Amino acid sequence: MRHLLPLLPLLLVLLAVSASAQSVATVEQVGSQNLAVLAQSASAGGLNDARIVQVGAGRHVARLDQRGGSTASVEQDGEGHRLAGFAGGAPDPAAAARSFDGSGLVLRQGGVGNQAFVEQHGGAFAEVLQSGSGNVAALRQSGGGLARIAQTGVDNVARVTQIGF
């Protein structure tokens, strides 16, 4: 059993990947202590598609929960990046990023210690690009909104809330 402990995060990902035959997921991790937790559930006519790639020095965290045909592409390279969500209306590192109802997310983080907190509903689309260190992006969308956050440098903070379209 002890020899299986290093594989536990990967096994958990594989067990949680697909709640429907239509869900598609790819997880590639290089480095050490990377964690990706992915849960997908496609609607009757939908297809979920997620791709998470974590490369570099490690200690990346990506928690993603998709439902209703949403798509996501997440790439984190460097050290200590995080993709997470909201709890009680506030960014929460322990919560999963959520994408529902045909929403789409493209996230690219490079550098050290960048964080993205995402919650999407109703066909919203977002692109979040962060490089440098200590940057934070908090994004909440509903109703078909379109958002792009691009941050380069150190300790930048971006908060975008879109309701309705």
C-alpha positions as CSV (number, residue, x, y, z in Angstrom):
1,M,0.0,0.0,0.0
2,R,2.8,2.4,0.8
3,H,4.2,2.1,-2.8
4,L,0.8,3.3,-4.1
5,L,0.7,6.5,-2.0
6,P,2.7,8.6,-4.5
7,L,0.1,7.6,-7.1
8,L,-2.9,8.5,-5.0
9,P,-3.6,12.0,-6.5
10,L,-3.5,10.6,-10.0
11,L,-5.7,7.7,-9.0
12,L,-8.2,10.1,-7.5
13,V,-8.2,12.2,-10.7
14,L,-8.8,9.1,-12.9
15,L,-11.7,8.0,-10.6
16,A,-13.3,11.4,-10.7
17,V,-12.8,12.2,-14.4
18,S,-16.0,11.1,-16.0
19,A,-19.6,11.0,-14.8
20,S,-20.8,10.6,-18.4
21,A,-19.6,8.7,-21.4
22,Q,-19.3,12.0,-23.2
23,S,-16.8,13.6,-20.8
24,V,-13.2,13.8,-22.1
25,A,-10.3,14.7,-19.9
26,T,-6.5,14.9,-20.2
27,V,-4.2,15.4,-17.3
28,E,-0.4,15.7,-17.7
29,Q,1.8,16.5,-14.7
30,V,5.6,16.8,-14.5
31,G,7.4,17.9,-11.4
32,S,6.7,17.0,-7.8
33,Q,3.6,17.0,-5.7
34,N,1.2,18.3,-8.4
35,L,-2.5,17.8,-7.7
36,A,-5.3,17.9,-10.2
37,V,-8.9,17.1,-9.1
38,L,-11.4,17.1,-12.0
39,A,-15.1,16.3,-12.0
40,Q,-17.2,16.5,-15.1
41,S,-20.8,15.8,-15.9
42,A,-22.1,16.3,-19.4
43,S,-25.8,17.1,-20.1
44,A,-27.8,14.9,-22.5
45,G,-26.6,16.8,-25.6
46,G,-23.3,18.2,-24.2
47,L,-19.7,17.2,-24.2
48,N,-17.3,18.3,-21.4
49,D,-13.7,18.6,-22.4
50,A,-10.9,19.5,-20.0
51,R,-7.1,19.6,-20.4
52,I,-4.9,20.3,-17.4
53,V,-1.1,20.4,-17.9
54,Q,1.1,21.2,-14.9
55,V,4.9,21.5,-15.7
56,G,7.9,22.7,-13.8
57,A,9.1,22.8,-10.2
58,G,5.8,21.5,-9.0
59,R,3.4,22.2,-6.1
60,H,0.7,23.2,-8.5
61,V,-2.9,22.7,-7.6
62,A,-5.8,22.6,-10.1
63,R,-9.4,21.9,-8.8
64,L,-12.0,22.0,-11.6
65,D,-15.7,21.1,-11.6
66,Q,-17.5,21.3,-14.9
67,R,-21.1,20.5,-15.8
68,G,-23.4,21.0,-18.8
69,G,-21.0,20.9,-21.7
70,S,-18.4,23.3,-20.4
71,T,-14.8,23.3,-21.6
72,A,-11.5,24.2,-20.0
73,S,-7.8,24.3,-20.9
74,V,-5.5,24.9,-18.0
75,E,-1.7,25.2,-18.2
76,Q,0.5,26.1,-15.2
77,D,4.2,26.2,-15.5
78,G,6.6,27.3,-12.8
79,E,6.0,26.8,-9.1
80,G,3.2,27.1,-6.6
81,H,0.3,28.1,-9.0
82,R,-3.3,27.5,-8.0
83,L,-6.6,27.2,-9.8
84,A,-9.5,27.3,-7.4
85,G,-13.0,28.7,-6.9
86,F,-15.3,30.6,-4.5
87,A,-17.1,29.7,-1.3
88,G,-19.6,32.0,0.3
89,G,-18.9,34.6,-2.4
90,A,-15.2,34.9,-1.6
91,P,-12.2,33.4,-3.3
92,D,-11.3,30.1,-1.5
93,P,-8.1,28.1,-2.2
94,A,-9.9,24.9,-1.1
95,A,-12.9,25.3,-3.4
96,A,-13.0,24.0,-7.0
97,A,-13.2,26.3,-9.9
98,R,-16.7,25.9,-11.4
99,S,-17.8,26.1,-15.0
100,F,-21.4,25.3,-15.9
101,D,-23.9,25.5,-18.8
102,G,-21.6,25.6,-21.8
103,S,-19.0,28.0,-20.3
104,G,-15.4,28.0,-21.4
105,L,-12.1,28.8,-19.6
106,V,-8.6,29.2,-20.9
107,L,-6.0,29.6,-18.1
108,R,-2.3,30.0,-18.6
109,Q,0.0,30.7,-15.6
110,G,3.7,31.0,-15.6
111,G,6.2,32.2,-13.0
112,V,5.8,31.6,-9.3
113,G,2.8,31.6,-7.0
114,N,0.0,32.9,-9.2
115,Q,-3.6,32.2,-8.3
116,A,-6.8,32.1,-10.3
117,F,-10.3,31.8,-8.8
118,V,-13.1,31.1,-11.3
119,E,-16.8,30.6,-11.3
120,Q,-18.8,30.6,-14.6
121,H,-22.4,30.0,-15.6
122,G,-24.7,30.5,-18.6
123,G,-22.2,30.1,-21.5
124,A,-19.7,32.6,-20.2
125,F,-16.1,32.6,-21.7
126,A,-12.9,33.7,-20.0
127,E,-9.2,33.8,-20.8
128,V,-6.9,34.4,-17.9
129,L,-3.1,34.9,-18.6
130,Q,-0.7,35.5,-15.7
131,S,3.0,35.6,-15.7
132,G,5.4,36.8,-13.0
133,S,4.8,36.1,-9.3
134,G,2.1,36.6,-6.7
135,N,-0.6,37.6,-9.2
136,V,-4.3,37.0,-8.3
137,A,-7.3,36.8,-10.7
138,A,-10.8,36.5,-9.3
139,L,-13.4,36.0,-12.0
140,R,-17.2,35.4,-11.6
141,Q,-19.4,35.3,-14.7
142,S,-22.9,34.5,-15.7
143,G,-25.2,35.0,-18.7
144,G,-22.8,34.7,-21.6
145,G,-20.2,37.2,-20.5
146,L,-16.8,37.5,-22.2
147,A,-13.7,38.4,-20.1
148,R,-10.0,38.5,-20.6
149,I,-7.5,39.1,-17.8
150,A,-3.8,39.5,-18.7
151,Q,-1.3,40.2,-15.9
152,T,2.5,40.4,-16.0
153,G,4.7,41.4,-13.1
154,V,4.5,41.0,-9.4
155,D,1.5,41.1,-7.0
156,N,-1.2,42.3,-9.4
157,V,-4.8,41.7,-8.5
158,A,-7.7,41.6,-11.0
159,R,-11.3,41.1,-10.0
160,V,-14.0,40.7,-12.7
161,T,-17.7,40.2,-12.0
162,Q,-20.1,39.9,-15.0
163,I,-23.8,39.2,-14.5
164,G,-26.1,39.1,-17.5
165,F,-25.2,39.9,-21.0
